[in-house]
Structure formats: C-alpha cells, structure tokens
Amino acid sequence: MILYDIIVVGAGPAGLTSALYALRANKRVLILEAKAYGGQILNANKVENYPGIESISGFDFATNLYNQVKKLGAEIKFEMVVKIEEDKTVITKNEKYKAKSIILATGVKNRKLNIDREDEFVGKGLSYCATCDGNFYKGKVVAVNGGGNTALEDAIYLSDIASKVYLIHRREEFRGEDRYASVLKNKKNVEFILNCTVASLNGNDKLKSITVLDNLGNSREIVVDGLFIAIGQEPNNGMFSNVVDINDNGYIESDDGVHTKTEGIYVAGDARVKFLRQLTTAVGDGSIAATMAIREMK
C-alpha cells in the first residue's frame, strides 16, 4: 500500500487549495472525490467577490484550480470515502489508502426544494447564496424562501440591493431570531408571504416567476427576477465520527479552525463549524490546514 504524505478528502476549493499548498511543499498528495471537482462553486454563474479576480464563472474558477493542482502532480481519484481509521487508513468503496496526514474538505450540499426545474434554473434566476449572487439583482425583484436565520439575514442583505424582496415561509412564525424579523418588518420593500410554499418555477431560458401555494391549497403567481433558497445545508460527515467530533448539525468541530480531535487529521472549508461559508474562507482554510499538516507531519 502506497503511503501518501497527505490525503485530501474532497475536491472543492478548500480541498484543492490544501493540495496546492502540499504539492508546492513537495509532498505526495492523493485527492479523493466522490463526484465532480469544484464543489458548490460550480453552481455560481459568476464569481465577483473573490479578491483580485473581477469576474469569473464558478466553472472556470474550479477548472483553473483543478488544472493547477494536476499540473503540480496530484493524484486524483473519483472514489467515495466510506470510513477513516485512526491509523489514517482511508477506505473507499474500491480501495484502501494510507496517509501520514488527512485533510477533510467534504463541504456541504444545499438543501433543495425538490420541485420540477430546480436544477435547470440554477444560475438562471435561482441561487442558494445571497452573498454570492445578490449583487446581480440590483434594482430587481427577488424572493427568499426560508424561515431560519440564514433566510432572514439574506432578506435583510437583499433589501439593500433589490427593489423588492418577498420572504416566503411555510409557517406563520419564523424560526430565526426575532431581532432579524423586526428589522424586516420595518423594511418598506420587504413583503412577508407566510404559510406558503414554492410550488413551481416558471420561465423559458431563465426564471420569470414562481407559484406559491398556501396551506388551504390556494395558489398565487409572483413575478420575480431571482429566487434565493435558504432552507439549510447538509454536511456529510457521519462516516468520520470515529475520528472527529461532530456537532448536532453535522459539522466537524475544531479547536482553532483546522485541528480535529485526532492527531494528523485536519478539516477545511464548509464541512467545519464556522461563521462564514464563502469561497474566500474555503481557500483560506485549505492553505492553513495544509500548512499545519506539513509542519506537524511525523
């Protein structure tokens, strides 16, 4: 069995950045990815909040980073990791791999509405990240779907950008903090649509309107330029519970941002407990995790 210096689990921005730093330190690196490289940034039609890059598509950003890492000599295998042993043996559905250090950069996936045409409209009027894409809707009409803190904060953020914000929630009361709801109640361009769910997405090449359904079965069509879905995210870290601490929401806990409870196992990106999940923080985590892994390698 080949002994790798570092095995990176996940080929999103955090994982690829970890690999980049490790490879530049002349370490032997294996990247294991269950699906496709790039992570959630692939869904971004445009990235315009990354320092030094005025505008780039999420696909191009991810592909550039992926190719940069490949050029430096990373081994990349598209296999799903199912378990990690305390001796740093990584087990996939196909193989076993051994490492001196492991960096977990599994990211999260956005919880979807699971309605028709949802995937079709991603990047064409539908987004899961207000701070990423809100700036594209200056002076336009948008809707936010959700009732937790993220949805309320997204609505506040968008109310300073868009001309009109509809906040759609399936219940009468929000799950988020009252202070956020109070702020929104005083916003003249925010309208609450409560006890309703989004039933359909309408448009041809891009989103033109949404249909909402109330608890009595009555429908209403709302013309919007954009819909922001904020009903939560789903980390996938359960298979690592023997080597890392995981909080009630499924995120990996770390004392200082990258160290887990197991020596030689690190975490980077959206998979960990953190305040802000953005492209910039993901690559920041990746560089720190790799640097610490290199420094502490035995």
C-alpha positions as a LaTeX table, in Angstrom:
\begin{tabular}{lrrr}
\hline
Residue & $x$ (\AA) & $y$ (\AA) & $z$ (\AA) \\
\hline
Met1 & 0.00 & 0.00 & 0.00 \\
Ile2 & 1.40 & 3.40 & $-1.01$ \\
Leu3 & 1.97 & 5.77 & 1.89 \\
Tyr4 & 0.90 & 9.28 & 0.95 \\
Asp5 & 2.08 & 12.32 & 2.82 \\
Ile6 & $-1.38$ & 13.85 & 2.67 \\
Ile7 & $-4.73$ & 12.52 & 1.56 \\
Val8 & $-7.32$ & 15.21 & 0.88 \\
Val9 & $-10.96$ & 14.12 & 1.01 \\
Gly10 & $-12.93$ & 16.43 & $-1.26$ \\
Ala11 & $-12.03$ & 18.35 & $-4.41$ \\
Gly12 & $-13.82$ & 21.63 & $-3.79$ \\
Pro13 & $-11.94$ & 24.92 & $-3.34$ \\
Ala14 & $-10.82$ & 24.02 & 0.20 \\
Gly15 & $-9.57$ & 20.58 & $-0.78$ \\
Leu16 & $-7.86$ & 21.71 & $-3.97$ \\
Thr17 & $-6.17$ & 24.60 & $-2.15$ \\
Ser18 & $-4.93$ & 22.17 & 0.51 \\
Ala19 & $-3.47$ & 20.00 & $-2.22$ \\
Leu20 & $-1.90$ & 23.02 & $-3.93$ \\
Tyr21 & $-0.02$ & 24.05 & $-0.79$ \\
Ala22 & 1.05 & 20.49 & $-0.02$ \\
Leu23 & 2.29 & 19.88 & $-3.56$ \\
Arg24 & 4.30 & 23.10 & $-3.53$ \\
Ala25 & 5.97 & 21.76 & $-0.38$ \\
Asn26 & 6.98 & 18.67 & $-2.40$ \\
Lys27 & 4.58 & 16.31 & $-0.63$ \\
Arg28 & 2.96 & 13.27 & $-2.17$ \\
Val29 & $-0.75$ & 14.04 & $-2.33$ \\
Leu30 & $-3.83$ & 12.00 & $-3.13$ \\
Ile31 & $-7.20$ & 13.70 & $-3.62$ \\
Leu32 & $-10.32$ & 11.58 & $-3.22$ \\
Glu33 & $-13.60$ & 13.00 & $-4.55$ \\
Ala34 & $-16.96$ & 11.22 & $-4.59$ \\
Lys35 & $-18.47$ & 13.15 & $-7.50$ \\
Ala36 & $-17.02$ & 16.03 & $-9.53$ \\
Tyr37 & $-14.29$ & 18.53 & $-8.73$ \\
Gly38 & $-15.25$ & 22.07 & $-7.81$ \\
Gly39 & $-17.88$ & 21.65 & $-5.12$ \\
Gln40 & $-20.70$ & 24.19 & $-4.84$ \\
Ile41 & $-18.79$ & 26.93 & $-6.65$ \\
Leu42 & $-19.65$ & 25.11 & $-9.88$ \\
Asn43 & $-23.23$ & 26.39 & $-9.43$ \\
Ala44 & $-22.14$ & 30.04 & $-9.44$ \\
Asn45 & $-22.84$ & 31.69 & $-12.77$ \\
Lys46 & $-20.38$ & 34.45 & $-11.88$ \\
Val47 & $-17.91$ & 34.93 & $-9.05$ \\
Glu48 & $-17.29$ & 38.63 & $-8.43$ \\
Asn49 & $-16.35$ & 38.73 & $-4.74$ \\
Tyr50 & $-13.00$ & 36.95 & $-4.92$ \\
Pro51 & $-10.11$ & 39.40 & $-4.37$ \\
Gly52 & $-8.05$ & 40.09 & $-7.47$ \\
Ile53 & $-10.49$ & 38.49 & $-9.94$ \\
Glu54 & $-13.04$ & 40.95 & $-11.25$ \\
Ser55 & $-15.37$ & 38.35 & $-12.69$ \\
Ile56 & $-15.15$ & 34.63 & $-13.48$ \\
Ser57 & $-17.63$ & 31.80 & $-13.78$ \\
Gly58 & $-17.68$ & 29.27 & $-10.98$ \\
Phe59 & $-16.89$ & 26.53 & $-13.50$ \\
Asp60 & $-13.83$ & 28.37 & $-14.82$ \\
Phe61 & $-12.56$ & 29.11 & $-11.32$ \\
Ala62 & $-12.89$ & 25.47 & $-10.26$ \\
Thr63 & $-11.37$ & 24.18 & $-13.51$ \\
Asn64 & $-8.40$ & 26.54 & $-13.29$ \\
Leu65 & $-7.69$ & 25.42 & $-9.73$ \\
Tyr66 & $-8.16$ & 21.75 & $-10.62$ \\
Asn67 & $-5.77$ & 22.00 & $-13.58$ \\
Gln68 & $-3.23$ & 23.90 & $-11.47$ \\
Val69 & $-3.21$ & 21.09 & $-8.92$ \\
Lys70 & $-2.99$ & 18.37 & $-11.58$ \\
Lys71 & $-0.06$ & 20.15 & $-13.22$ \\
Leu72 & 1.81 & 20.03 & $-9.92$ \\
Gly73 & 1.44 & 16.26 & $-9.82$ \\
Ala74 & $-1.54$ & 15.48 & $-7.60$ \\
Glu75 & $-3.11$ & 12.06 & $-7.88$ \\
Ile76 & $-6.87$ & 12.48 & $-8.14$ \\
Lys77 & $-9.27$ & 9.57 & $-7.84$ \\
Phe78 & $-13.04$ & 9.80 & $-8.03$ \\
Glu79 & $-14.00$ & 7.41 & $-5.26$ \\
Met80 & $-16.36$ & 7.78 & $-2.32$ \\
Val81 & $-14.73$ & 7.59 & 1.10 \\
Val82 & $-16.78$ & 5.42 & 3.45 \\
Lys83 & $-14.53$ & 5.30 & 6.53 \\
Ile84 & $-11.30$ & 6.57 & 8.05 \\
Glu85 & $-9.36$ & 4.52 & 10.59 \\
Glu86 & $-7.50$ & 6.09 & 13.50 \\
Asp87 & $-4.21$ & 4.95 & 11.94 \\
Lys88 & $-5.09$ & 7.21 & 8.98 \\
Thr89 & $-6.15$ & 4.45 & 6.63 \\
Val90 & $-8.75$ & 5.85 & 4.25 \\
Ile91 & $-11.28$ & 3.32 & 3.00 \\
Thr92 & $-13.28$ & 3.93 & $-0.17$ \\
Lys93 & $-15.83$ & 1.73 & $-1.90$ \\
Asn94 & $-12.99$ & 0.40 & $-4.05$ \\
Glu95 & $-9.69$ & 0.61 & $-2.17$ \\
Lys96 & $-7.72$ & 1.38 & 0.97 \\
Tyr97 & $-5.15$ & 4.19 & 1.14 \\
Lys98 & $-2.65$ & 5.11 & 3.87 \\
Ala99 & $-1.53$ & 8.62 & 4.80 \\
Lys100 & 0.66 & 10.44 & 7.27 \\
Ser101 & $-1.96$ & 13.22 & 7.41 \\
Ile102 & $-5.55$ & 13.62 & 6.25 \\
Ile103 & $-7.44$ & 16.80 & 5.39 \\
Leu104 & $-11.23$ & 16.55 & 5.39 \\
Ala105 & $-12.71$ & 19.04 & 2.93 \\
Thr106 & $-16.02$ & 17.38 & 2.17 \\
Gly107 & $-18.03$ & 20.60 & 2.04 \\
Val108 & $-21.81$ & 20.68 & 2.24 \\
Lys109 & $-24.69$ & 20.50 & $-0.15$ \\
Asn110 & $-27.57$ & 22.95 & $-0.19$ \\
Arg111 & $-30.92$ & 21.56 & 0.85 \\
Lys112 & $-33.16$ & 21.75 & $-2.20$ \\
Leu113 & $-36.86$ & 22.39 & $-2.66$ \\
Asn114 & $-37.05$ & 19.21 & $-4.76$ \\
Ile115 & $-39.51$ & 20.62 & $-7.26$ \\
Asp116 & $-39.57$ & 20.48 & $-11.05$ \\
Arg117 & $-36.97$ & 22.51 & $-12.99$ \\
Glu118 & $-34.97$ & 23.44 & $-9.87$ \\
Asp119 & $-31.65$ & 22.28 & $-11.31$ \\
Glu120 & $-32.49$ & 23.86 & $-14.66$ \\
Phe121 & $-32.78$ & 27.37 & $-13.20$ \\
Val122 & $-29.65$ & 27.31 & $-11.04$ \\
Gly123 & $-27.59$ & 30.29 & $-12.22$ \\
Lys124 & $-30.52$ & 31.47 & $-14.32$ \\
Gly125 & $-32.52$ & 33.20 & $-11.62$ \\
Leu126 & $-32.20$ & 30.62 & $-8.87$ \\
Ser127 & $-29.46$ & 30.75 & $-6.25$ \\
Tyr128 & $-28.61$ & 29.23 & $-2.89$ \\
Cys129 & $-26.26$ & 32.05 & $-1.82$ \\
Ala130 & $-27.41$ & 35.66 & $-1.41$ \\
Thr131 & $-23.96$ & 37.00 & $-0.54$ \\
Cys132 & $-22.53$ & 35.31 & $-3.63$ \\
Asp133 & $-25.15$ & 36.34 & $-6.18$ \\
Gly134 & $-27.19$ & 39.15 & $-4.64$ \\
Asn135 & $-25.23$ & 41.86 & $-6.40$ \\
Phe136 & $-26.56$ & 40.64 & $-9.75$ \\
Tyr137 & $-30.06$ & 41.75 & $-8.73$ \\
Lys138 & $-29.56$ & 45.45 & $-8.12$ \\
Gly139 & $-32.89$ & 47.22 & $-8.51$ \\
Lys140 & $-34.69$ & 43.99 & $-9.36$ \\
Val141 & $-37.39$ & 41.92 & $-7.68$ \\
Val142 & $-36.34$ & 38.84 & $-5.73$ \\
Ala143 & $-37.77$ & 36.28 & $-3.33$ \\
Val144 & $-36.18$ & 34.43 & $-0.44$ \\
Asn145 & $-37.53$ & 31.05 & 0.63 \\
Gly146 & $-36.92$ & 30.03 & 4.25 \\
Gly147 & $-37.61$ & 30.93 & 7.85 \\
Gly148 & $-34.35$ & 30.50 & 9.75 \\
Asn149 & $-31.59$ & 32.97 & 10.50 \\
Thr150 & $-29.96$ & 32.48 & 7.10 \\
Ala151 & $-33.18$ & 33.31 & 5.24 \\
Leu152 & $-33.83$ & 36.36 & 7.41 \\
Glu153 & $-30.27$ & 37.63 & 7.05 \\
Asp154 & $-30.42$ & 37.02 & 3.29 \\
Ala155 & $-33.62$ & 39.04 & 3.06 \\
Ile156 & $-32.07$ & 41.92 & 5.02 \\
Tyr157 & $-28.99$ & 41.83 & 2.81 \\
Leu158 & $-31.02$ & 41.74 & $-0.40$ \\
Ser159 & $-33.37$ & 44.51 & 0.76 \\
Asp160 & $-30.48$ & 46.96 & 0.39 \\
Ile161 & $-29.82$ & 45.77 & $-3.17$ \\
Ala162 & $-33.12$ & 44.76 & $-4.75$ \\
Ser163 & $-36.15$ & 46.97 & $-5.33$ \\
Lys164 & $-38.48$ & 44.39 & $-3.77$ \\
Val165 & $-37.96$ & 41.31 & $-1.60$ \\
Tyr166 & $-40.60$ & 38.66 & $-0.97$ \\
Leu167 & $-39.87$ & 36.46 & 2.05 \\
Ile168 & $-41.67$ & 33.14 & 1.74 \\
His169 & $-42.03$ & 30.80 & 4.71 \\
Arg170 & $-44.15$ & 27.71 & 5.16 \\
Arg171 & $-45.20$ & 28.62 & 8.71 \\
Glu172 & $-46.80$ & 31.62 & 10.44 \\
Glu173 & $-43.76$ & 32.25 & 12.65 \\
Phe174 & $-40.10$ & 32.41 & 11.64 \\
Arg175 & $-37.60$ & 30.02 & 13.20 \\
Gly176 & $-34.93$ & 32.73 & 13.09 \\
Glu177 & $-34.22$ & 35.33 & 15.75 \\
Asp178 & $-36.87$ & 37.94 & 16.47 \\
Arg179 & $-34.39$ & 40.78 & 16.02 \\
Tyr180 & $-33.94$ & 39.89 & 12.35 \\
Ala181 & $-37.70$ & 39.63 & 11.81 \\
Ser182 & $-38.15$ & 43.03 & 13.47 \\
Val183 & $-35.67$ & 44.61 & 11.09 \\
Leu184 & $-37.50$ & 43.14 & 8.12 \\
Lys185 & $-40.91$ & 44.32 & 9.35 \\
Asn186 & $-39.62$ & 47.89 & 9.16 \\
Lys187 & $-38.32$ & 47.50 & 5.61 \\
Lys188 & $-40.72$ & 49.12 & 3.14 \\
Asn189 & $-39.55$ & 46.96 & 0.24 \\
Val190 & $-39.98$ & 43.62 & 2.06 \\
Glu191 & $-43.22$ & 41.64 & 1.93 \\
Phe192 & $-43.86$ & 38.51 & 4.02 \\
Ile193 & $-45.64$ & 35.59 & 2.37 \\
Leu194 & $-46.37$ & 33.22 & 5.23 \\
Asn195 & $-47.96$ & 29.78 & 5.45 \\
Cys196 & $-46.88$ & 29.24 & 1.85 \\
Thr197 & $-44.51$ & 27.02 & $-0.07$ \\
Val198 & $-42.96$ & 27.43 & $-3.51$ \\
Ala199 & $-44.88$ & 25.06 & $-5.76$ \\
Ser200 & $-43.41$ & 25.77 & $-9.21$ \\
Leu201 & $-40.72$ & 27.69 & $-11.06$ \\
Asn202 & $-41.80$ & 29.38 & $-14.28$ \\
Gly203 & $-39.93$ & 30.69 & $-17.31$ \\
Asn204 & $-38.23$ & 29.64 & $-20.50$ \\
Asp205 & $-34.47$ & 30.20 & $-20.61$ \\
Lys206 & $-34.47$ & 31.90 & $-17.20$ \\
Leu207 & $-36.72$ & 32.27 & $-14.18$ \\
Lys208 & $-39.62$ & 34.67 & $-14.73$ \\
Ser209 & $-41.98$ & 33.91 & $-11.86$ \\
Ile210 & $-42.78$ & 31.49 & $-9.07$ \\
Thr211 & $-46.06$ & 29.97 & $-7.97$ \\
Val212 & $-46.68$ & 29.70 & $-4.23$ \\
Leu213 & $-49.28$ & 27.52 & $-2.56$ \\
Asp214 & $-50.84$ & 28.37 & 0.82 \\
Asn215 & $-51.97$ & 25.92 & 3.48 \\
Leu216 & $-55.51$ & 25.91 & 2.08 \\
Gly217 & $-54.36$ & 24.99 & $-1.41$ \\
Asn218 & $-54.77$ & 28.46 & $-2.93$ \\
Ser219 & $-52.09$ & 29.44 & $-5.45$ \\
Arg220 & $-50.52$ & 32.78 & $-6.31$ \\
Glu221 & $-48.05$ & 33.66 & $-9.05$ \\
Ile222 & $-45.30$ & 36.13 & $-8.16$ \\
Val223 & $-43.18$ & 37.75 & $-10.85$ \\
Val224 & $-39.53$ & 37.77 & $-9.77$ \\
Asp225 & $-36.11$ & 38.13 & $-11.31$ \\
Gly226 & $-34.50$ & 35.85 & $-8.78$ \\
Leu227 & $-35.25$ & 33.28 & $-6.09$ \\
Phe228 & $-32.86$ & 32.60 & $-3.21$ \\
Ile229 & $-33.39$ & 29.28 & $-1.45$ \\
Ala230 & $-32.29$ & 29.37 & 2.18 \\
Ile231 & $-33.71$ & 26.25 & 3.80 \\
Gly232 & $-30.45$ & 24.89 & 5.14 \\
Gln233 & $-27.35$ & 22.95 & 4.19 \\
Glu234 & $-26.46$ & 19.32 & 4.64 \\
Pro235 & $-22.94$ & 18.27 & 5.61 \\
Asn236 & $-21.97$ & 14.65 & 5.05 \\
Asn237 & $-19.54$ & 13.82 & 7.83 \\
Gly238 & $-21.22$ & 10.94 & 9.64 \\
Met239 & $-18.74$ & 8.36 & 8.39 \\
Phe240 & $-15.91$ & 10.24 & 10.16 \\
Ser241 & $-17.47$ & 10.27 & 13.63 \\
Asn242 & $-14.91$ & 7.81 & 14.99 \\
Val243 & $-12.03$ & 10.23 & 14.31 \\
Val244 & $-13.61$ & 13.71 & 14.62 \\
Asp245 & $-16.17$ & 15.41 & 16.83 \\
Ile246 & $-19.37$ & 16.36 & 15.00 \\
Asn247 & $-21.93$ & 18.83 & 16.33 \\
Asp248 & $-25.70$ & 18.36 & 16.30 \\
Asn249 & $-25.96$ & 19.90 & 12.83 \\
Gly250 & $-23.39$ & 17.52 & 11.35 \\
Tyr251 & $-20.41$ & 19.91 & 11.14 \\
Ile252 & $-16.90$ & 18.93 & 12.23 \\
Glu253 & $-15.68$ & 20.67 & 15.37 \\
Ser254 & $-12.13$ & 22.01 & 15.66 \\
Asp255 & $-10.36$ & 23.93 & 18.40 \\
Asp256 & $-8.69$ & 26.50 & 16.17 \\
Gly257 & $-10.35$ & 26.07 & 12.80 \\
Val258 & $-8.38$ & 23.17 & 11.30 \\
His259 & $-7.29$ & 20.71 & 14.02 \\
Thr260 & $-9.67$ & 17.86 & 14.88 \\
Lys261 & $-9.55$ & 15.65 & 17.95 \\
Thr262 & $-7.36$ & 13.11 & 16.15 \\
Glu263 & $-3.70$ & 13.97 & 15.64 \\
Gly264 & $-2.85$ & 14.26 & 11.97 \\
Ile265 & $-6.44$ & 14.72 & 10.81 \\
Tyr266 & $-7.45$ & 18.25 & 9.80 \\
Val267 & $-10.60$ & 19.90 & 8.48 \\
Ala268 & $-11.04$ & 22.71 & 5.96 \\
Gly269 & $-13.89$ & 24.54 & 4.30 \\
Asp270 & $-17.65$ & 24.34 & 4.70 \\
Ala271 & $-17.55$ & 20.96 & 6.45 \\
Arg272 & $-16.35$ & 22.53 & 9.70 \\
Val273 & $-18.09$ & 24.66 & 12.29 \\
Lys274 & $-17.55$ & 28.25 & 11.15 \\
Phe275 & $-19.19$ & 31.66 & 10.95 \\
Leu276 & $-18.88$ & 32.35 & 7.21 \\
Arg277 & $-19.02$ & 29.83 & 4.39 \\
Gln278 & $-17.63$ & 31.56 & 1.31 \\
Leu279 & $-15.09$ & 30.86 & $-1.40$ \\
Thr280 & $-12.53$ & 33.10 & 0.29 \\
Thr281 & $-12.85$ & 31.33 & 3.64 \\
Ala282 & $-12.69$ & 27.91 & 1.97 \\
Val283 & $-9.37$ & 28.60 & 0.28 \\
Gly284 & $-8.10$ & 30.23 & 3.47 \\
Asp285 & $-8.94$ & 27.08 & 5.43 \\
Gly286 & $-7.27$ & 24.94 & 2.79 \\
Ser287 & $-3.99$ & 26.83 & 2.94 \\
Ile288 & $-3.94$ & 26.76 & 6.76 \\
Ala289 & $-4.84$ & 23.06 & 7.02 \\
Ala290 & $-2.11$ & 22.05 & 4.57 \\
Thr291 & 0.47 & 24.28 & 6.23 \\
Met292 & $-0.29$ & 22.81 & 9.66 \\
Ala293 & $-0.28$ & 19.26 & 8.29 \\
Ile294 & 3.15 & 19.84 & 6.75 \\
Arg295 & 4.53 & 21.48 & 9.88 \\
Glu296 & 3.28 & 18.76 & 12.20 \\
Met297 & 3.90 & 15.73 & 9.96 \\
Lys298 & 5.68 & 12.81 & 11.59 \\
\hline
\end{tabular}
